[in-house]
């Protein structure tokens, strides 16, 4: 197929130099370059890497981290006692 193509001066110069250096026609060098370019995978845009920035969590004054489940345990014990004594109002 015959077509007219306008090349940037630096691209045209590089293609001409390559054709001369390799002893090939300008047309062959252009076609080979286009084939290589079209066959390569497109460059994926680089994604900015997500990073986690840790911070000091800590507890408010007066909260004992060793007793966090104490209330839950007490509620479970009360529930079990009600079930075993038969006084569970949910029944």
Backbone as ProteinMPNN parsed JSONL, in Angstrom:
{"seq_chain_A": "XXXXXXXXXXXXXXXXXXXXXXXXXXXXXXXXXXXXXXXXXXXXXXXXXXXXXXXXXXXXXXXXXXXXXXXXXXXXXXXXXXXXXXXXXXX", "coords_chain_A": {"N_chain_A": [[0.845, -1.17, 0.0], [0.564, 2.149, -0.834], [1.397, 5.157, 0.711], [1.368, 8.474, 2.122], [3.492, 9.777, 4.515], [4.265, 11.8, 7.23], [7.175, 12.347, 8.891], [8.775, 13.031, 11.996], [11.677, 15.103, 12.127], [13.934, 14.046, 13.578], [13.308, 11.339, 13.815], [13.137, 10.543, 11.128], [15.794, 10.976, 10.396], [17.119, 9.087, 12.028], [16.064, 6.688, 11.003], [16.98, 6.809, 8.351], [19.761, 6.766, 8.76], [20.03, 4.241, 9.895], [19.157, 2.612, 7.777], [21.167, 3.161, 5.879], [23.452, 2.286, 7.306], [22.922, -0.457, 7.601], [22.669, -1.228, 5.023], [20.218, -1.417, 3.738], [16.938, -0.829, 2.309], [15.152, 2.269, 2.761], [12.409, 1.996, 3.012], [12.158, -0.713, 3.871], [13.362, -0.586, 6.407], [11.659, 1.211, 7.731], [9.224, -0.248, 7.644], [9.95, -2.543, 9.135], [10.503, -1.371, 11.616], [7.997, -0.32, 12.308], [6.524, -2.713, 12.443], [7.765, -3.976, 14.648], [7.185, -2.136, 16.667], [4.373, -2.24, 16.694], [3.977, -4.864, 17.447], [4.913, -5.05, 20.009], [4.044, -5.037, 23.501], [1.842, -2.631, 24.874], [3.052, -0.025, 26.971], [2.393, -0.225, 30.376], [0.77, 2.059, 32.492], [2.51, 3.236, 35.308], [1.534, 2.366, 38.536], [0.953, 4.099, 41.504], [2.406, 2.936, 44.392], [0.642, 1.59, 47.116], [0.94, 2.419, 50.463], [0.927, 1.559, 53.889], [0.582, 3.576, 56.659], [1.589, 3.281, 59.784], [0.29, 4.053, 63.055], [0.451, 5.177, 66.461], [-1.669, 3.439, 68.424], [-2.809, 2.929, 71.073], [-4.624, 3.195, 74.256], [-7.357, 4.836, 75.861], [-6.952, 6.711, 78.881], [-7.484, 4.841, 81.848], [-8.589, 2.573, 80.733], [-8.138, -0.808, 80.768], [-6.252, -2.885, 78.9], [-6.018, -5.601, 79.34], [-8.384, -6.399, 80.376], [-10.386, -6.293, 78.49], [-12.233, -8.178, 77.504], [-13.659, -8.843, 79.709], [-16.301, -7.968, 80.492], [-17.842, -9.182, 78.492], [-17.328, -11.868, 79.051], [-18.512, -12.038, 81.6], [-21.216, -11.619, 80.971], [-21.713, -13.877, 79.376], [-21.364, -15.918, 81.294], [-23.468, -15.34, 83.082], [-25.603, -15.848, 81.376], [-25.313, -18.608, 80.918], [-25.699, -19.565, 83.513], [-28.367, -18.882, 83.907], [-29.596, -20.492, 81.985], [-28.999, -23.086, 82.906], [-30.265, -23.073, 85.379], [-32.845, -22.821, 84.7], [-34.248, -20.46, 84.649], [-34.312, -18.788, 82.53], [-35.577, -16.116, 80.839], [-35.942, -15.963, 78.116], [-36.841, -18.35, 77.15]], "CA_chain_A": [[0.0, 0.0, 0.0], [1.333, 3.376, -0.941], [0.803, 6.224, 1.531], [2.267, 9.573, 2.465], [3.666, 9.822, 5.953], [5.164, 12.868, 7.651], [7.948, 11.921, 10.048], [9.538, 14.053, 12.716], [13.032, 15.118, 11.569], [14.872, 13.164, 14.275], [12.928, 9.956, 13.481], [13.537, 10.32, 9.737], [17.251, 10.886, 10.387], [17.502, 7.796, 12.615], [15.708, 5.625, 10.057], [17.891, 6.903, 7.206], [21.083, 6.295, 9.195], [19.961, 2.788, 10.057], [19.078, 2.013, 6.439], [22.49, 3.263, 5.282], [24.38, 1.451, 8.068], [22.619, -1.875, 7.384], [22.618, -1.487, 3.579], [18.836, -1.793, 3.409], [16.136, 0.297, 1.806], [14.451, 3.053, 3.763], [11.089, 1.369, 3.145], [12.29, -1.922, 4.692], [13.653, -0.193, 7.787], [10.419, 1.786, 8.284], [8.261, -1.34, 7.85], [10.397, -3.38, 10.25], [10.331, -0.592, 12.848], [6.559, -0.28, 12.598], [6.098, -4.057, 12.879], [8.25, -4.182, 16.026], [6.411, -1.263, 17.558], [3.002, -2.724, 16.806], [3.975, -6.183, 18.075], [5.255, -4.959, 21.436], [2.934, -4.738, 24.4], [1.856, -1.221, 25.276], [3.579, 0.209, 28.323], [1.342, 0.011, 31.367], [1.115, 3.186, 33.355], [2.928, 2.765, 36.631], [0.605, 2.733, 39.599], [1.632, 4.487, 42.727], [2.296, 1.858, 45.372], [-0.076, 1.938, 48.333], [1.676, 2.081, 51.673], [0.206, 1.76, 55.137], [1.354, 4.365, 57.607], [1.126, 2.921, 61.123], [0.29, 5.094, 64.076], [0.325, 4.698, 67.833], [-3.09, 3.284, 68.744], [-2.97, 3.228, 72.489], [-5.947, 3.187, 74.857], [-7.638, 6.002, 76.692], [-6.621, 6.482, 80.289], [-8.508, 4.144, 82.616], [-8.977, 1.325, 80.062], [-7.124, -1.84, 80.964], [-6.362, -3.783, 77.748], [-6.085, -6.993, 79.772], [-9.75, -6.692, 80.821], [-11.324, -5.916, 77.425], [-13.287, -9.186, 77.332], [-14.232, -9.18, 81.018], [-17.752, -7.781, 80.47], [-18.399, -10.232, 77.641], [-17.255, -13.119, 79.816], [-19.517, -11.985, 82.663], [-22.538, -11.793, 80.352], [-21.827, -15.287, 78.997], [-21.525, -16.711, 82.516], [-24.838, -15.118, 83.559], [-26.505, -16.561, 80.466], [-25.201, -20.047, 81.188], [-26.311, -19.836, 84.808], [-29.818, -18.814, 83.738], [-30.01, -21.678, 81.228], [-28.91, -24.295, 83.738], [-31.219, -23.016, 86.489], [-34.194, -22.83, 84.129], [-34.901, -19.17, 84.84], [-34.028, -17.966, 81.358], [-36.835, -15.57, 80.36], [-36.015, -16.081, 76.649], [-37.435, -19.65, 76.821]], "C_chain_A": [[0.895, 1.239, 0.0], [0.615, 4.441, -0.131], [1.851, 7.298, 1.783], [2.294, 9.693, 3.977], [4.645, 10.94, 6.288], [5.836, 12.436, 8.94], [8.608, 13.119, 10.712], [10.973, 13.979, 12.201], [13.997, 14.153, 12.26], [14.582, 11.694, 13.976], [13.389, 9.622, 12.065], [15.057, 10.149, 9.646], [17.717, 9.531, 10.928], [17.214, 6.642, 11.657], [16.656, 5.626, 8.851], [19.281, 6.392, 7.575], [21.104, 4.777, 9.338], [19.932, 2.082, 8.703], [20.455, 2.033, 5.771], [23.481, 2.312, 5.955], [24.176, -0.039, 7.778], [22.533, -2.239, 5.901], [21.237, -1.951, 3.133], [18.092, -0.582, 2.887], [15.424, 0.99, 2.969], [13.089, 2.434, 4.057], [11.154, 0.137, 4.054], [12.521, -1.579, 6.169], [12.403, 0.386, 8.454], [9.421, 0.674, 8.587], [8.66, -2.222, 9.043], [10.181, -2.653, 11.589], [8.866, -0.518, 13.263], [6.056, -1.643, 13.087], [6.517, -4.326, 14.324], [7.428, -3.364, 17.02], [4.996, -1.762, 17.764], [2.92, -4.07, 17.52], [4.258, -6.11, 19.568], [4.019, -4.599, 22.249], [2.995, -3.265, 24.784], [2.345, -1.085, 26.713], [2.426, 0.505, 29.263], [1.742, 1.209, 32.218], [1.473, 2.678, 34.743], [1.949, 3.28, 37.671], [1.412, 3.084, 40.839], [1.365, 3.404, 43.771], [1.616, 2.372, 46.637], [0.748, 1.517, 49.542], [0.824, 2.409, 52.89], [1.117, 2.523, 56.093], [0.833, 4.051, 59.011], [1.139, 4.117, 62.064], [0.092, 4.457, 65.447], [-1.149, 4.642, 68.181], [-3.364, 3.686, 70.182], [-4.414, 3.14, 72.946], [-6.114, 4.456, 75.668], [-7.262, 5.691, 78.137], [-7.797, 5.808, 81.011], [-8.973, 2.848, 81.982], [-7.827, 0.346, 80.187], [-7.24, -2.831, 79.805], [-6.439, -5.26, 78.139], [-7.493, -7.394, 80.193], [-10.789, -6.381, 79.745], [-12.471, -6.909, 77.26], [-13.982, -9.54, 78.642], [-15.758, -9.048, 81.017], [-18.418, -8.863, 79.642], [-18.407, -11.571, 78.375], [-18.317, -13.149, 80.91], [-20.919, -12.206, 82.106], [-22.747, -13.248, 79.946], [-22.068, -16.168, 80.211], [-22.947, -16.557, 83.05], [-25.84, -15.869, 82.688], [-26.483, -18.059, 80.705], [-25.872, -20.418, 82.504], [-27.829, -19.818, 84.698], [-30.334, -20.047, 82.996], [-30.022, -22.919, 82.109], [-29.897, -24.259, 84.898], [-32.646, -23.001, 85.996], [-34.922, -21.523, 84.306], [-34.664, -18.235, 83.657], [-35.35, -17.429, 80.808], [-37.014, -15.69, 78.849], [-36.691, -17.383, 76.254], [-38.919, -19.586, 76.792]], "O_chain_A": [[1.86, 1.33, 0.759], [-0.597, 4.621, -0.249], [3.054, 7.059, 1.672], [1.253, 9.709, 4.634], [5.726, 11.022, 5.705], [5.176, 12.188, 9.95], [8.952, 14.099, 10.052], [11.444, 12.891, 11.868], [14.8, 13.506, 11.587], [15.509, 10.888, 13.893], [13.958, 8.557, 11.824], [15.549, 9.289, 8.915], [18.606, 8.903, 10.352], [18.026, 5.727, 11.518], [17.08, 4.566, 8.389], [19.908, 5.672, 6.798], [22.068, 4.116, 8.953], [20.607, 1.07, 8.511], [20.866, 1.043, 5.167], [24.248, 1.621, 5.285], [25.144, -0.798, 7.715], [22.349, -3.405, 5.553], [21.118, -2.792, 2.242], [18.559, 0.55, 3.008], [15.139, 0.386, 4.003], [12.67, 2.357, 5.211], [10.294, -0.036, 4.917], [11.947, -2.205, 7.06], [12.123, 0.082, 9.613], [8.833, 0.65, 9.668], [7.815, -2.6, 9.854], [9.732, -3.253, 12.566], [8.543, -0.643, 14.444], [5.264, -1.719, 14.026], [5.733, -4.836, 15.124], [7.033, -3.857, 18.077], [4.472, -1.716, 18.878], [1.899, -4.383, 18.133], [3.882, -7.014, 20.315], [3.089, -3.956, 21.763], [4.077, -2.717, 24.995], [2.074, -1.938, 27.558], [1.589, 1.366, 28.992], [2.9, 1.354, 32.611], [0.809, 1.792, 35.281], [1.585, 4.456, 37.689], [2.412, 2.444, 41.164], [0.219, 3.013, 43.993], [1.957, 3.433, 47.16], [1.2, 0.375, 49.622], [0.098, 3.403, 52.913], [2.273, 2.154, 56.302], [-0.248, 4.506, 59.386], [1.904, 5.065, 61.883], [-0.381, 3.326, 65.557], [-1.815, 5.676, 68.232], [-4.063, 4.662, 70.453], [-5.326, 3.026, 72.126], [-5.139, 5.068, 76.104], [-7.26, 4.531, 78.551], [-8.955, 6.17, 80.802], [-9.689, 2.082, 82.626], [-6.701, 0.622, 79.774], [-8.232, -3.556, 79.727], [-6.883, -6.085, 77.34], [-7.779, -8.581, 80.352], [-11.967, -6.22, 80.065], [-13.58, -6.507, 76.908], [-14.812, -10.449, 78.674], [-16.443, -9.948, 81.503], [-19.448, -9.406, 80.042], [-19.387, -12.313, 78.317], [-18.954, -14.181, 81.124], [-21.723, -12.912, 82.716], [-23.83, -13.798, 80.145], [-22.896, -17.077, 80.158], [-23.568, -17.548, 83.433], [-26.801, -16.451, 83.19], [-27.529, -18.707, 80.696], [-26.53, -21.454, 82.605], [-28.508, -20.637, 85.317], [-31.387, -20.585, 83.339], [-30.961, -23.712, 82.054], [-30.329, -25.314, 85.361], [-33.574, -23.152, 86.792], [-36.139, -21.484, 84.122], [-34.806, -17.019, 83.787], [-36.175, -18.218, 80.349], [-38.128, -15.533, 78.35], [-37.091, -17.516, 75.098], [-39.575, -20.594, 76.531]]}, "name": "protein", "num_of_chains": 1, "seq": "XXXXXXXXXXXXXXXXXXXXXXXXXXXXXXXXXXXXXXXXXXXXXXXXXXXXXXXXXXXXXXXXXXXXXXXXXXXXXXXXXXXXXXXXXXX"}
